[in-house]
Amino acid sequence: MNQFYNNVKTALLLGLMTAVILVFGSFFGPNGLIIALIMAAVMNIASYFFSDKIAIASVRGVEVGPEHPLFQIVEKLVARAGLPMPRVYVSPLPAPNAFATGRNPSHAAVCATQGLLDILAPNEIAGVMATNSPT
């Protein structure tokens, strides 16, 4: 049921974004509407397939491997939850923050800022990462 709800929210968001672009394009006549429709289609496809990469790039995230403590924390969490291992990123930003992104568990990524890693203990980081589950 949760997956269905997430899919409905995604469809509504993409539909609303398309409607706004089409309304704006309609001010420029029939050709403007066609151009707006093409723009909306390209933006929706890019948003759906590349939103995880866009989110990670916006915080300058760097993928970390098994030697990094954050990777080890996430690895234990996903093993316990029976989920596929997401890609793990660390952002150099000093503000404490973490997020999960991806269109499904097999395309998931989690990211924590260096600020979060600096101020929290490993068990607290595990709690933050557990609440940012990408599913």
Secondary structure, 3 states (H helix, E strand, C coil): CHHHHHHHHHHHHHHHHHHHHHHHHHCCHHHHHHHHHHHHHHHHHHHHHHHHHHHHHHCCCEECCCCCHHHHHHHHHHHHHCCCCCEEEEECCCCCCEEEECCCHHHCEEEEEHHHHHHCCHHHHHHHHHHCCCC
